[in-house]
Amino acid sequence: MTTDSQSPQLRWVKSSYSGNGGSCVEWAPGHALATGVVPLRDSKRPTGVALMVSPTAFAGLVTLARSSEV
């Protein structure tokens, strides 16, 4: 599922790695807490669409990102 990433109710938080010039993501924790659905978007394309994932899928993505060599 995707949604318009410019939706006014979404408050986006950048990955702590966004300052390093790499490919980074943003997520909307308030929306995730309120709905149980985690919105993700490319921090370099803030006007693009957002991917909506379950908390379990988001946790898996975070685990994968932390374990991968970049």
DAHU-V664227 format. One record per residue. N is the residue number from 1. RES is the residue in one small letter. SS is DSSP state (@ for helix, = for strand, . for the rest). PHI is phi in radians with two decimals (NA if undefined). Layout:
# DAHU-V664227
n->N res->RES ss->SS phi->PHI
n->N res->RES ss->SS phi->PHI
This chain:
# DAHU-V664227
n->1 res->m ss->. phi->NA
n->2 res->t ss->= phi->-2.20
n->3 res->t ss->= phi->-2.54
n->4 res->d ss->= phi->-1.18
n->5 res->s ss->. phi->-1.28
n->6 res->q ss->. phi->-1.65
n->7 res->s ss->. phi->-0.95
n->8 res->p ss->. phi->-1.12
n->9 res->q ss->. phi->-1.41
n->10 res->l ss->. phi->-1.65
n->11 res->r ss->. phi->-1.89
n->12 res->w ss->. phi->-1.55
n->13 res->v ss->= phi->-2.14
n->14 res->k ss->= phi->-1.42
n->15 res->s ss->. phi->-1.03
n->16 res->s ss->. phi->-1.14
n->17 res->y ss->. phi->-1.62
n->18 res->s ss->@ phi->-1.11
n->19 res->g ss->@ phi->-1.37
n->20 res->n ss->@ phi->-1.60
n->21 res->g ss->. phi->1.44
n->22 res->g ss->. phi->-1.54
n->23 res->s ss->. phi->-1.38
n->24 res->c ss->. phi->-2.23
n->25 res->v ss->= phi->-2.12
n->26 res->e ss->= phi->-2.13
n->27 res->w ss->= phi->-2.42
n->28 res->a ss->. phi->-2.04
n->29 res->p ss->@ phi->-1.11
n->30 res->g ss->@ phi->-1.10
n->31 res->h ss->@ phi->-1.15
n->32 res->a ss->@ phi->-1.07
n->33 res->l ss->@ phi->-1.15
n->34 res->a ss->@ phi->-1.29
n->35 res->t ss->@ phi->-2.03
n->36 res->g ss->. phi->1.42
n->37 res->v ss->= phi->-2.13
n->38 res->v ss->= phi->-1.75
n->39 res->p ss->= phi->-1.45
n->40 res->l ss->= phi->-2.24
n->41 res->r ss->= phi->-2.60
n->42 res->d ss->= phi->-1.32
n->43 res->s ss->. phi->-1.14
n->44 res->k ss->. phi->-1.52
n->45 res->r ss->. phi->-2.30
n->46 res->p ss->. phi->-1.12
n->47 res->t ss->. phi->-1.64
n->48 res->g ss->. phi->-1.40
n->49 res->v ss->= phi->-1.47
n->50 res->a ss->= phi->-1.95
n->51 res->l ss->= phi->-1.60
n->52 res->m ss->= phi->-1.85
n->53 res->v ss->= phi->-2.26
n->54 res->s ss->= phi->-1.31
n->55 res->p ss->@ phi->-1.01
n->56 res->t ss->@ phi->-1.14
n->57 res->a ss->@ phi->-1.13
n->58 res->f ss->@ phi->-1.10
n->59 res->a ss->@ phi->-1.05
n->60 res->g ss->@ phi->-1.12
n->61 res->l ss->@ phi->-1.12
n->62 res->v ss->@ phi->-1.12
n->63 res->t ss->@ phi->-1.06
n->64 res->l ss->@ phi->-1.07
n->65 res->a ss->@ phi->-1.10
n->66 res->r ss->@ phi->-1.21
n->67 res->s ss->@ phi->-1.60
n->68 res->s ss->. phi->-1.49
n->69 res->e ss->. phi->-1.48
n->70 res->v ss->. phi->-1.81
